[in-house]
């Protein structure tokens, strides 16, 4: 037996179990990513908030750079830093979406 989940249900599940893991904007990016994944693979995913929180993160550009040793020294401004981190996440196949001040990404 399965239940269809819409974005509102998805958001409420996170708010109930892990309210501080993702911003609303981050949850929206994650929702879009997971919906596209289901469509591309033809596989329905189970809504497991804890598992999703173990596999995906939302963080600032600076924190991601520090966590993954991304060198930002040669970046002239914030835009260049953001682009460098985005490119790194894309190269790792980890980028889920860009949010204000950072990214949602698959942990690697």
Jmol script that loads the backbone (N, CA, C; Angstrom):
load data "model"
ATOM      1  N   UNK A   1       0.841  -1.164   0.000  1.00  0.00           N
ATOM      2  CA  UNK A   1       0.000   0.000   0.000  1.00  0.00           C
ATOM      3  C   UNK A   1       0.897   1.241   0.000  1.00  0.00           C
ATOM      4  N   UNK A   2       0.623   2.157  -0.901  1.00  0.00           N
ATOM      5  CA  UNK A   2       1.419   3.377  -1.007  1.00  0.00           C
ATOM      6  C   UNK A   2       0.535   4.595  -0.865  1.00  0.00           C
ATOM      7  N   UNK A   3       1.142   5.668  -0.420  1.00  0.00           N
ATOM      8  CA  UNK A   3       0.461   6.948  -0.314  1.00  0.00           C
ATOM      9  C   UNK A   3       1.172   7.942  -1.218  1.00  0.00           C
ATOM     10  N   UNK A   4       0.412   8.687  -1.975  1.00  0.00           N
ATOM     11  CA  UNK A   4       0.997   9.725  -2.805  1.00  0.00           C
ATOM     12  C   UNK A   4       1.319  10.926  -1.927  1.00  0.00           C
ATOM     13  N   UNK A   5       2.517  11.456  -2.088  1.00  0.00           N
ATOM     14  CA  UNK A   5       2.976  12.587  -1.289  1.00  0.00           C
ATOM     15  C   UNK A   5       3.124  13.797  -2.196  1.00  0.00           C
ATOM     16  N   UNK A   6       2.563  14.918  -1.771  1.00  0.00           N
ATOM     17  CA  UNK A   6       2.783  16.158  -2.510  1.00  0.00           C
ATOM     18  C   UNK A   6       3.802  17.002  -1.734  1.00  0.00           C
ATOM     19  N   UNK A   7       4.149  18.160  -2.263  1.00  0.00           N
ATOM     20  CA  UNK A   7       5.174  18.980  -1.617  1.00  0.00           C
ATOM     21  C   UNK A   7       4.772  19.359  -0.195  1.00  0.00           C
ATOM     22  N   UNK A   8       3.505  19.639   0.029  1.00  0.00           N
ATOM     23  CA  UNK A   8       3.049  20.017   1.359  1.00  0.00           C
ATOM     24  C   UNK A   8       3.317  18.882   2.357  1.00  0.00           C
ATOM     25  N   UNK A   9       2.999  17.648   1.983  1.00  0.00           N
ATOM     26  CA  UNK A   9       3.260  16.488   2.851  1.00  0.00           C
ATOM     27  C   UNK A   9       4.757  16.310   3.079  1.00  0.00           C
ATOM     28  N   UNK A  10       5.527  16.475   2.019  1.00  0.00           N
ATOM     29  CA  UNK A  10       6.984  16.361   2.070  1.00  0.00           C
ATOM     30  C   UNK A  10       7.543  17.367   3.075  1.00  0.00           C
ATOM     31  N   UNK A  11       7.120  18.607   2.945  1.00  0.00           N
ATOM     32  CA  UNK A  11       7.575  19.687   3.828  1.00  0.00           C
ATOM     33  C   UNK A  11       7.159  19.428   5.273  1.00  0.00           C
ATOM     34  N   UNK A  12       5.926  19.024   5.494  1.00  0.00           N
ATOM     35  CA  UNK A  12       5.438  18.733   6.848  1.00  0.00           C
ATOM     36  C   UNK A  12       6.207  17.592   7.490  1.00  0.00           C
ATOM     37  N   UNK A  13       6.590  16.590   6.705  1.00  0.00           N
ATOM     38  CA  UNK A  13       7.361  15.462   7.242  1.00  0.00           C
ATOM     39  C   UNK A  13       8.708  15.932   7.767  1.00  0.00           C
ATOM     40  N   UNK A  14       9.365  16.808   7.027  1.00  0.00           N
ATOM     41  CA  UNK A  14      10.654  17.348   7.468  1.00  0.00           C
ATOM     42  C   UNK A  14      10.479  18.255   8.683  1.00  0.00           C
ATOM     43  N   UNK A  15       9.441  19.079   8.666  1.00  0.00           N
ATOM     44  CA  UNK A  15       9.199  19.976   9.795  1.00  0.00           C
ATOM     45  C   UNK A  15       8.942  19.200  11.083  1.00  0.00           C
ATOM     46  N   UNK A  16       8.315  18.044  10.973  1.00  0.00           N
ATOM     47  CA  UNK A  16       7.982  17.236  12.146  1.00  0.00           C
ATOM     48  C   UNK A  16       9.195  16.493  12.701  1.00  0.00           C
ATOM     49  N   UNK A  17      10.074  16.023  11.801  1.00  0.00           N
ATOM     50  CA  UNK A  17      11.170  15.151  12.224  1.00  0.00           C
ATOM     51  C   UNK A  17      12.521  15.871  12.257  1.00  0.00           C
ATOM     52  N   UNK A  18      12.815  16.620  11.234  1.00  0.00           N
ATOM     53  CA  UNK A  18      14.105  17.317  11.100  1.00  0.00           C
ATOM     54  C   UNK A  18      13.883  18.755  10.624  1.00  0.00           C
ATOM     55  N   UNK A  19      13.334  19.604  11.477  1.00  0.00           N
ATOM     56  CA  UNK A  19      12.959  20.951  11.023  1.00  0.00           C
ATOM     57  C   UNK A  19      14.126  21.868  10.665  1.00  0.00           C
ATOM     58  N   UNK A  20      15.338  21.535  11.105  1.00  0.00           N
ATOM     59  CA  UNK A  20      16.469  22.433  10.866  1.00  0.00           C
ATOM     60  C   UNK A  20      17.422  21.971   9.768  1.00  0.00           C
ATOM     61  N   UNK A  21      17.108  20.873   9.091  1.00  0.00           N
ATOM     62  CA  UNK A  21      18.026  20.365   8.083  1.00  0.00           C
ATOM     63  C   UNK A  21      18.011  21.163   6.777  1.00  0.00           C
ATOM     64  N   UNK A  22      16.830  21.644   6.374  1.00  0.00           N
ATOM     65  CA  UNK A  22      16.700  22.341   5.100  1.00  0.00           C
ATOM     66  C   UNK A  22      15.789  23.554   5.252  1.00  0.00           C
ATOM     67  N   UNK A  23      16.119  24.604   4.530  1.00  0.00           N
ATOM     68  CA  UNK A  23      15.237  25.763   4.454  1.00  0.00           C
ATOM     69  C   UNK A  23      14.049  25.398   3.561  1.00  0.00           C
ATOM     70  N   UNK A  24      13.042  26.244   3.536  1.00  0.00           N
ATOM     71  CA  UNK A  24      11.903  25.993   2.622  1.00  0.00           C
ATOM     72  C   UNK A  24      12.411  25.951   1.186  1.00  0.00           C
ATOM     73  N   UNK A  25      13.306  26.869   0.861  1.00  0.00           N
ATOM     74  CA  UNK A  25      13.877  26.909  -0.486  1.00  0.00           C
ATOM     75  C   UNK A  25      14.681  25.635  -0.766  1.00  0.00           C
ATOM     76  N   UNK A  26      15.391  25.157   0.235  1.00  0.00           N
ATOM     77  CA  UNK A  26      16.155  23.922   0.101  1.00  0.00           C
ATOM     78  C   UNK A  26      15.258  22.718  -0.075  1.00  0.00           C
ATOM     79  N   UNK A  27      14.161  22.675   0.680  1.00  0.00           N
ATOM     80  CA  UNK A  27      13.208  21.570   0.532  1.00  0.00           C
ATOM     81  C   UNK A  27      12.572  21.578  -0.852  1.00  0.00           C
ATOM     82  N   UNK A  28      12.309  22.752  -1.360  1.00  0.00           N
ATOM     83  CA  UNK A  28      11.737  22.858  -2.707  1.00  0.00           C
ATOM     84  C   UNK A  28      12.714  22.326  -3.753  1.00  0.00           C
ATOM     85  N   UNK A  29      13.989  22.682  -3.622  1.00  0.00           N
ATOM     86  CA  UNK A  29      15.011  22.186  -4.550  1.00  0.00           C
ATOM     87  C   UNK A  29      15.144  20.672  -4.434  1.00  0.00           C
ATOM     88  N   UNK A  30      15.121  20.167  -3.218  1.00  0.00           N
ATOM     89  CA  UNK A  30      15.233  18.728  -2.988  1.00  0.00           C
ATOM     90  C   UNK A  30      14.018  18.000  -3.539  1.00  0.00           C
ATOM     91  N   UNK A  31      12.832  18.535  -3.326  1.00  0.00           N
ATOM     92  CA  UNK A  31      11.599  17.962  -3.861  1.00  0.00           C
ATOM     93  C   UNK A  31      11.677  17.853  -5.384  1.00  0.00           C
ATOM     94  N   UNK A  32      12.070  18.946  -6.041  1.00  0.00           N
ATOM     95  CA  UNK A  32      12.180  18.944  -7.507  1.00  0.00           C
ATOM     96  C   UNK A  32      13.190  17.897  -7.972  1.00  0.00           C
ATOM     97  N   UNK A  33      14.316  17.807  -7.286  1.00  0.00           N
ATOM     98  CA  UNK A  33      15.362  16.851  -7.631  1.00  0.00           C
ATOM     99  C   UNK A  33      14.847  15.414  -7.506  1.00  0.00           C
ATOM    100  N   UNK A  34      14.198  15.116  -6.379  1.00  0.00           N
ATOM    101  CA  UNK A  34      13.711  13.752  -6.159  1.00  0.00           C
ATOM    102  C   UNK A  34      12.576  13.393  -7.107  1.00  0.00           C
ATOM    103  N   UNK A  35      11.715  14.338  -7.414  1.00  0.00           N
ATOM    104  CA  UNK A  35      10.646  14.114  -8.386  1.00  0.00           C
ATOM    105  C   UNK A  35      11.232  13.806  -9.766  1.00  0.00           C
ATOM    106  N   UNK A  36      12.252  14.566 -10.164  1.00  0.00           N
ATOM    107  CA  UNK A  36      12.899  14.336 -11.453  1.00  0.00           C
ATOM    108  C   UNK A  36      13.602  12.982 -11.470  1.00  0.00           C
ATOM    109  N   UNK A  37      14.236  12.625 -10.357  1.00  0.00           N
ATOM    110  CA  UNK A  37      14.895  11.326 -10.238  1.00  0.00           C
ATOM    111  C   UNK A  37      13.894  10.192 -10.441  1.00  0.00           C
ATOM    112  N   UNK A  38      12.742  10.283  -9.779  1.00  0.00           N
ATOM    113  CA  UNK A  38      11.708   9.255  -9.945  1.00  0.00           C
ATOM    114  C   UNK A  38      11.263   9.146 -11.397  1.00  0.00           C
ATOM    115  N   UNK A  39      11.065  10.297 -12.020  1.00  0.00           N
ATOM    116  CA  UNK A  39      10.626  10.315 -13.418  1.00  0.00           C
ATOM    117  C   UNK A  39      11.686   9.714 -14.339  1.00  0.00           C
ATOM    118  N   UNK A  40      12.942  10.109 -14.141  1.00  0.00           N
ATOM    119  CA  UNK A  40      14.023   9.625 -14.991  1.00  0.00           C
ATOM    120  C   UNK A  40      14.262   8.129 -14.843  1.00  0.00           C
ATOM    121  N   UNK A  41      14.125   7.620 -13.615  1.00  0.00           N
ATOM    122  CA  UNK A  41      14.424   6.214 -13.338  1.00  0.00           C
ATOM    123  C   UNK A  41      13.193   5.320 -13.405  1.00  0.00           C
ATOM    124  N   UNK A  42      12.012   5.908 -13.407  1.00  0.00           N
ATOM    125  CA  UNK A  42      10.795   5.124 -13.407  1.00  0.00           C
ATOM    126  C   UNK A  42      10.603   4.340 -12.119  1.00  0.00           C
ATOM    127  N   UNK A  43      11.152   4.864 -11.029  1.00  0.00           N
ATOM    128  CA  UNK A  43      11.087   4.195  -9.738  1.00  0.00           C
ATOM    129  C   UNK A  43      10.490   5.145  -8.704  1.00  0.00           C
ATOM    130  N   UNK A  44       9.532   4.651  -7.944  1.00  0.00           N
ATOM    131  CA  UNK A  44       8.981   5.450  -6.859  1.00  0.00           C
ATOM    132  C   UNK A  44       9.893   5.359  -5.649  1.00  0.00           C
ATOM    133  N   UNK A  45      10.141   6.490  -5.022  1.00  0.00           N
ATOM    134  CA  UNK A  45      10.965   6.525  -3.815  1.00  0.00           C
ATOM    135  C   UNK A  45      10.073   6.489  -2.579  1.00  0.00           C
ATOM    136  N   UNK A  46      10.604   5.937  -1.521  1.00  0.00           N
ATOM    137  CA  UNK A  46       9.917   5.949  -0.239  1.00  0.00           C
ATOM    138  C   UNK A  46      10.318   7.219   0.494  1.00  0.00           C
ATOM    139  N   UNK A  47       9.368   7.888   1.119  1.00  0.00           N
ATOM    140  CA  UNK A  47       9.684   9.091   1.884  1.00  0.00           C
ATOM    141  C   UNK A  47      10.248   8.665   3.234  1.00  0.00           C
ATOM    142  N   UNK A  48      11.557   8.743   3.345  1.00  0.00           N
ATOM    143  CA  UNK A  48      12.272   8.419   4.576  1.00  0.00           C
ATOM    144  C   UNK A  48      13.108   9.647   4.928  1.00  0.00           C
ATOM    145  N   UNK A  49      12.563  10.495   5.776  1.00  0.00           N
ATOM    146  CA  UNK A  49      13.188  11.776   6.101  1.00  0.00           C
ATOM    147  C   UNK A  49      14.598  11.583   6.649  1.00  0.00           C
ATOM    148  N   UNK A  50      14.776  10.634   7.543  1.00  0.00           N
ATOM    149  CA  UNK A  50      16.095  10.407   8.139  1.00  0.00           C
ATOM    150  C   UNK A  50      17.104  10.000   7.067  1.00  0.00           C
ATOM    151  N   UNK A  51      16.730   9.088   6.195  1.00  0.00           N
ATOM    152  CA  UNK A  51      17.640   8.649   5.125  1.00  0.00           C
ATOM    153  C   UNK A  51      17.980   9.811   4.192  1.00  0.00           C
ATOM    154  N   UNK A  52      16.992  10.619   3.860  1.00  0.00           N
ATOM    155  CA  UNK A  52      17.241  11.772   2.986  1.00  0.00           C
ATOM    156  C   UNK A  52      18.206  12.741   3.666  1.00  0.00           C
ATOM    157  N   UNK A  53      18.026  12.952   4.963  1.00  0.00           N
ATOM    158  CA  UNK A  53      18.921  13.854   5.702  1.00  0.00           C
ATOM    159  C   UNK A  53      20.333  13.287   5.815  1.00  0.00           C
ATOM    160  N   UNK A  54      20.465  11.977   5.757  1.00  0.00           N
ATOM    161  CA  UNK A  54      21.796  11.359   5.769  1.00  0.00           C
ATOM    162  C   UNK A  54      22.474  11.460   4.402  1.00  0.00           C
ATOM    163  N   UNK A  55      21.675  11.524   3.346  1.00  0.00           N
ATOM    164  CA  UNK A  55      22.211  11.527   1.987  1.00  0.00           C
ATOM    165  C   UNK A  55      22.373  12.910   1.375  1.00  0.00           C
ATOM    166  N   UNK A  56      21.633  13.889   1.884  1.00  0.00           N
ATOM    167  CA  UNK A  56      21.635  15.229   1.292  1.00  0.00           C
ATOM    168  C   UNK A  56      21.846  16.274   2.374  1.00  0.00           C
ATOM    169  N   UNK A  57      22.436  17.412   1.985  1.00  0.00           N
ATOM    170  CA  UNK A  57      22.681  18.512   2.906  1.00  0.00           C
ATOM    171  C   UNK A  57      22.399  19.837   2.220  1.00  0.00           C
ATOM    172  N   UNK A  58      22.192  20.842   3.051  1.00  0.00           N
ATOM    173  CA  UNK A  58      22.113  22.226   2.586  1.00  0.00           C
ATOM    174  C   UNK A  58      23.099  23.005   3.426  1.00  0.00           C
ATOM    175  N   UNK A  59      23.970  23.756   2.766  1.00  0.00           N
ATOM    176  CA  UNK A  59      24.962  24.511   3.513  1.00  0.00           C
ATOM    177  C   UNK A  59      25.415  25.711   2.700  1.00  0.00           C
ATOM    178  N   UNK A  60      26.156  26.587   3.366  1.00  0.00           N
ATOM    179  CA  UNK A  60      26.672  27.795   2.724  1.00  0.00           C
ATOM    180  C   UNK A  60      27.852  27.445   1.814  1.00  0.00           C
ATOM    181  N   UNK A  61      28.110  28.332   0.905  1.00  0.00           N
ATOM    182  CA  UNK A  61      29.232  28.170  -0.014  1.00  0.00           C
ATOM    183  C   UNK A  61      30.536  27.977   0.757  1.00  0.00           C
ATOM    184  N   UNK A  62      30.760  28.800   1.770  1.00  0.00           N
ATOM    185  CA  UNK A  62      32.005  28.742   2.538  1.00  0.00           C
ATOM    186  C   UNK A  62      32.140  27.429   3.302  1.00  0.00           C
ATOM    187  N   UNK A  63      31.047  26.969   3.914  1.00  0.00           N
ATOM    188  CA  UNK A  63      31.101  25.712   4.668  1.00  0.00           C
ATOM    189  C   UNK A  63      31.336  24.510   3.765  1.00  0.00           C
ATOM    190  N   UNK A  64      30.729  24.519   2.600  1.00  0.00           N
ATOM    191  CA  UNK A  64      30.949  23.426   1.647  1.00  0.00           C
ATOM    192  C   UNK A  64      32.406  23.432   1.199  1.00  0.00           C
ATOM    193  N   UNK A  65      32.928  24.605   0.896  1.00  0.00           N
ATOM    194  CA  UNK A  65      34.329  24.711   0.477  1.00  0.00           C
ATOM    195  C   UNK A  65      35.252  24.182   1.565  1.00  0.00           C
ATOM    196  N   UNK A  66      34.989  24.530   2.806  1.00  0.00           N
ATOM    197  CA  UNK A  66      35.821  24.062   3.917  1.00  0.00           C
ATOM    198  C   UNK A  66      35.695  22.553   4.111  1.00  0.00           C
ATOM    199  N   UNK A  67      34.494  22.028   4.010  1.00  0.00           N
ATOM    200  CA  UNK A  67      34.267  20.595   4.223  1.00  0.00           C
ATOM    201  C   UNK A  67      34.924  19.727   3.161  1.00  0.00           C
ATOM    202  N   UNK A  68      34.969  20.229   1.933  1.00  0.00           N
ATOM    203  CA  UNK A  68      35.486  19.432   0.820  1.00  0.00           C
ATOM    204  C   UNK A  68      36.803  19.960   0.266  1.00  0.00           C
ATOM    205  N   UNK A  69      37.504  20.773   1.047  1.00  0.00           N
ATOM    206  CA  UNK A  69      38.817  21.307   0.665  1.00  0.00           C
ATOM    207  C   UNK A  69      38.810  21.927  -0.724  1.00  0.00           C
ATOM    208  N   UNK A  70      37.830  22.766  -0.978  1.00  0.00           N
ATOM    209  CA  UNK A  70      37.744  23.483  -2.252  1.00  0.00           C
ATOM    210  C   UNK A  70      38.494  24.794  -2.075  1.00  0.00           C
ATOM    211  N   UNK A  71      39.512  25.000  -2.874  1.00  0.00           N
ATOM    212  CA  UNK A  71      40.358  26.185  -2.758  1.00  0.00           C
ATOM    213  C   UNK A  71      39.651  27.405  -3.348  1.00  0.00           C
ATOM    214  N   UNK A  72      39.389  28.395  -2.498  1.00  0.00           N
ATOM    215  CA  UNK A  72      38.730  29.628  -2.932  1.00  0.00           C
ATOM    216  C   UNK A  72      39.665  30.828  -2.906  1.00  0.00           C
ATOM    217  N   UNK A  73      40.954  30.595  -2.646  1.00  0.00           N
ATOM    218  CA  UNK A  73      41.919  31.691  -2.519  1.00  0.00           C
ATOM    219  C   UNK A  73      42.007  32.568  -3.753  1.00  0.00           C
ATOM    220  N   UNK A  74      41.918  31.981  -4.937  1.00  0.00           N
ATOM    221  CA  UNK A  74      42.054  32.753  -6.166  1.00  0.00           C
ATOM    222  C   UNK A  74      40.755  33.407  -6.614  1.00  0.00           C
ATOM    223  N   UNK A  75      39.688  33.216  -5.878  1.00  0.00           N
ATOM    224  CA  UNK A  75      38.400  33.806  -6.238  1.00  0.00           C
ATOM    225  C   UNK A  75      38.392  35.282  -5.855  1.00  0.00           C
ATOM    226  N   UNK A  76      38.035  36.105  -6.808  1.00  0.00           N
ATOM    227  CA  UNK A  76      38.087  37.549  -6.606  1.00  0.00           C
ATOM    228  C   UNK A  76      36.924  38.098  -5.788  1.00  0.00           C
ATOM    229  N   UNK A  77      35.768  37.435  -5.855  1.00  0.00           N
ATOM    230  CA  UNK A  77      34.595  37.932  -5.140  1.00  0.00           C
ATOM    231  C   UNK A  77      33.668  36.774  -4.785  1.00  0.00           C
ATOM    232  N   UNK A  78      32.548  37.115  -4.137  1.00  0.00           N
ATOM    233  CA  UNK A  78      31.595  36.093  -3.693  1.00  0.00           C
ATOM    234  C   UNK A  78      31.015  35.310  -4.872  1.00  0.00           C
ATOM    235  N   UNK A  79      30.784  36.002  -5.966  1.00  0.00           N
ATOM    236  CA  UNK A  79      30.241  35.341  -7.153  1.00  0.00           C
ATOM    237  C   UNK A  79      31.197  34.268  -7.664  1.00  0.00           C
ATOM    238  N   UNK A  80      32.487  34.565  -7.682  1.00  0.00           N
ATOM    239  CA  UNK A  80      33.488  33.597  -8.125  1.00  0.00           C
ATOM    240  C   UNK A  80      33.569  32.413  -7.164  1.00  0.00           C
ATOM    241  N   UNK A  81      33.443  32.684  -5.867  1.00  0.00           N
ATOM    242  CA  UNK A  81      33.442  31.597  -4.873  1.00  0.00           C
ATOM    243  C   UNK A  81      32.242  30.675  -5.090  1.00  0.00           C
ATOM    244  N   UNK A  82      31.084  31.298  -5.272  1.00  0.00           N
ATOM    245  CA  UNK A  82      29.862  30.522  -5.507  1.00  0.00           C
ATOM    246  C   UNK A  82      30.004  29.664  -6.758  1.00  0.00           C
ATOM    247  N   UNK A  83      30.529  30.247  -7.817  1.00  0.00           N
ATOM    248  CA  UNK A  83      30.685  29.508  -9.073  1.00  0.00           C
ATOM    249  C   UNK A  83      31.687  28.366  -8.928  1.00  0.00           C
ATOM    250  N   UNK A  84      32.753  28.567  -8.175  1.00  0.00           N
ATOM    251  CA  UNK A  84      33.759  27.529  -7.955  1.00  0.00           C
ATOM    252  C   UNK A  84      33.162  26.345  -7.199  1.00  0.00           C
ATOM    253  N   UNK A  85      32.410  26.634  -6.148  1.00  0.00           N
ATOM    254  CA  UNK A  85      31.783  25.559  -5.367  1.00  0.00           C
ATOM    255  C   UNK A  85      30.723  24.851  -6.202  1.00  0.00           C
ATOM    256  N   UNK A  86      29.928  25.612  -6.935  1.00  0.00           N
ATOM    257  CA  UNK A  86      28.901  25.021  -7.798  1.00  0.00           C
ATOM    258  C   UNK A  86      29.534  24.076  -8.812  1.00  0.00           C
ATOM    259  N   UNK A  87      30.615  24.518  -9.433  1.00  0.00           N
ATOM    260  CA  UNK A  87      31.312  23.693 -10.419  1.00  0.00           C
ATOM    261  C   UNK A  87      31.838  22.400  -9.781  1.00  0.00           C
ATOM    262  N   UNK A  88      32.369  22.517  -8.573  1.00  0.00           N
ATOM    263  CA  UNK A  88      32.872  21.331  -7.862  1.00  0.00           C
ATOM    264  C   UNK A  88      31.736  20.337  -7.598  1.00  0.00           C
ATOM    265  N   UNK A  89      30.609  20.840  -7.122  1.00  0.00           N
ATOM    266  CA  UNK A  89      29.460  19.973  -6.856  1.00  0.00           C
ATOM    267  C   UNK A  89      28.943  19.327  -8.146  1.00  0.00           C
ATOM    268  N   UNK A  90      28.902  20.098  -9.214  1.00  0.00           N
ATOM    269  CA  UNK A  90      28.468  19.552 -10.509  1.00  0.00           C
ATOM    270  C   UNK A  90      29.421  18.460 -10.983  1.00  0.00           C
ATOM    271  N   UNK A  91      30.725  18.699 -10.850  1.00  0.00           N
ATOM    272  CA  UNK A  91      31.713  17.703 -11.274  1.00  0.00           C
ATOM    273  C   UNK A  91      31.614  16.409 -10.475  1.00  0.00           C
ATOM    274  N   UNK A  92      31.183  16.505  -9.225  1.00  0.00           N
ATOM    275  CA  UNK A  92      31.006  15.329  -8.374  1.00  0.00           C
ATOM    276  C   UNK A  92      29.649  14.672  -8.597  1.00  0.00           C
ATOM    277  N   UNK A  93      28.804  15.302  -9.414  1.00  0.00           N
ATOM    278  CA  UNK A  93      27.454  14.794  -9.630  1.00  0.00           C
ATOM    279  C   UNK A  93      26.589  14.942  -8.391  1.00  0.00           C
ATOM    280  N   UNK A  94      26.895  15.930  -7.573  1.00  0.00           N
ATOM    281  CA  UNK A  94      26.236  16.071  -6.279  1.00  0.00           C
ATOM    282  C   UNK A  94      25.287  17.263  -6.186  1.00  0.00           C
ATOM    283  N   UNK A  95      25.293  18.149  -7.153  1.00  0.00           N
ATOM    284  CA  UNK A  95      24.480  19.357  -7.064  1.00  0.00           C
ATOM    285  C   UNK A  95      22.995  19.023  -7.191  1.00  0.00           C
ATOM    286  N   UNK A  96      22.223  19.468  -6.214  1.00  0.00           N
ATOM    287  CA  UNK A  96      20.773  19.314  -6.238  1.00  0.00           C
ATOM    288  C   UNK A  96      20.150  20.642  -6.629  1.00  0.00           C
ATOM    289  N   UNK A  97      20.601  21.722  -6.008  1.00  0.00           N
ATOM    290  CA  UNK A  97      20.056  23.030  -6.336  1.00  0.00           C
ATOM    291  C   UNK A  97      20.784  24.133  -5.601  1.00  0.00           C
ATOM    292  N   UNK A  98      20.640  25.326  -6.129  1.00  0.00           N
ATOM    293  CA  UNK A  98      21.244  26.506  -5.516  1.00  0.00           C
ATOM    294  C   UNK A  98      20.170  27.226  -4.709  1.00  0.00           C
ATOM    295  N   UNK A  99      20.527  27.625  -3.507  1.00  0.00           N
ATOM    296  CA  UNK A  99      19.620  28.367  -2.633  1.00  0.00           C
ATOM    297  C   UNK A  99      20.332  29.633  -2.174  1.00  0.00           C
ATOM    298  N   UNK A 100      19.601  30.534  -1.567  1.00  0.00           N
ATOM    299  CA  UNK A 100      20.202  31.780  -1.083  1.00  0.00           C
ATOM    300  C   UNK A 100      21.368  31.470  -0.153  1.00  0.00           C
ATOM    301  N   UNK A 101      22.553  31.894  -0.538  1.00  0.00           N
ATOM    302  CA  UNK A 101      23.734  31.721   0.299  1.00  0.00           C
ATOM    303  C   UNK A 101      24.407  30.378   0.234  1.00  0.00           C
ATOM    304  N   UNK A 102      23.913  29.463  -0.589  1.00  0.00           N
ATOM    305  CA  UNK A 102      24.559  28.164  -0.640  1.00  0.00           C
ATOM    306  C   UNK A 102      23.908  27.191  -1.600  1.00  0.00           C
ATOM    307  N   UNK A 103      23.992  25.914  -1.230  1.00  0.00           N
ATOM    308  CA  UNK A 103      23.535  24.847  -2.119  1.00  0.00           C
ATOM    309  C   UNK A 103      22.894  23.713  -1.337  1.00  0.00           C
ATOM    310  N   UNK A 104      22.043  22.970  -2.023  1.00  0.00           N
ATOM    311  CA  UNK A 104      21.587  21.670  -1.563  1.00  0.00           C
ATOM    312  C   UNK A 104      22.351  20.680  -2.415  1.00  0.00           C
ATOM    313  N   UNK A 105      22.915  19.652  -1.769  1.00  0.00           N
ATOM    314  CA  UNK A 105      23.745  18.721  -2.513  1.00  0.00           C
ATOM    315  C   UNK A 105      23.686  17.318  -1.890  1.00  0.00           C
ATOM    316  N   UNK A 106      24.022  16.347  -2.725  1.00  0.00           N
ATOM    317  CA  UNK A 106      24.149  14.965  -2.258  1.00  0.00           C
ATOM    318  C   UNK A 106      25.499  14.840  -1.608  1.00  0.00           C
ATOM    319  N   UNK A 107      25.520  14.321  -0.380  1.00  0.00           N
ATOM    320  CA  UNK A 107      26.788  14.162   0.327  1.00  0.00           C
ATOM    321  C   UNK A 107      27.687  13.170  -0.426  1.00  0.00           C
ATOM    322  N   UNK A 108      28.962  13.477  -0.456  1.00  0.00           N
ATOM    323  CA  UNK A 108      29.909  12.586  -1.145  1.00  0.00           C
ATOM    324  C   UNK A 108      31.169  12.461  -0.343  1.00  0.00           C
TER     325      UNK A 108
END
end "model"
wireframe off; spacefill off
backbone 0.3
color backbone group
